[in-house]
């Protein structure tokens, strides 16, 4: 949509974790170093926490891309609280047969797999994402899995990645034994204002643009609105690019960001109102106004007034972009 206009080879502010866009500011560099150290030191448990959208999963995916062939990795995503039989999920993550129902057989299968990996001089790492969703029983099962050893050598490393609730849960006295097994524990905090500005420029440059696109004032507003959370920054910046493209703005300043944030606030209020009054959420007048705009610039075009027609077309594109933003981002 706006990629060509702004000189991008691809969209710079997607919401999906993409290691190729990884921004290693001070906080993220430290978090990555802790992950890497946990791998190299063969730590039993490594725990990385951070707010939603802080970049934890992107760091993990970057780590996976950097691993050597002597490391075997299983990745379990616990987005859903109902994990069922943990061992089956773990076996599946390593590409092993997991359909056997007997727990003893499953445990023996996994133990043999770990020993075989160790015999081949390979390290085995289990990464559990969204680990704040694990209950006490599953966490205890993970602790017991970490007890498997060969010739007094630990053969399984476990990395838990999750939201701050994970840290709160593990700090409870009921998890004292678990706490004692955690070698690396790091909380990934949000970006500060300077890092936010650098993050925005890094993303646009990684997408193919060499010159700055967002002004200093725009970056400041984005930081205040996002509180330095990368995913929220991406949401605001992507919407700003749509707004800027609709208005044919070559530089995105604070006015564009203000417009985005204002419309986002309106959309949230409308969403709340619609939830409270479902029958009244459709407003034909909006469609009517937009239809009038279409008819008006069509009429101008027929009268041979291209300047007026183009002006109204730009206004219509901008309004359409705002409408799309309200539809897709009001609940972010």
Buried (B, 14 or more C-beta within 10 A) or exposed (E): EBBEEBBBEEBBBEEEBBBEBBBBBEBBEBBBEBBBBBBEEBBBBBBBBBBEBBBBBBBBBBBBEEBEEEBBBBBBBBEEEEBEBBBBBBBBBBEBEBEBEEEEEBBEBBBEBBBBBBEEEBBBBBBBBBBBBBEEEBBBBBBEBBEBBBEEEBBBBBBBBBBBEBBEBBEEEEBEEBBEBBBBBBBBBBBBEEBBBBBBBBBBBBBEBEEBBBBEBBBBBBBEBBEBBBBBBBBBBBBBBBBBBBBEBEEBBBBBBBBBBEBBEEBBEBBEEBEEEEEEEEEEEEEEEBEEBEEBBEEBBEEEBEEBBEEBBBBBBBBBBBBBBBEEBBEB
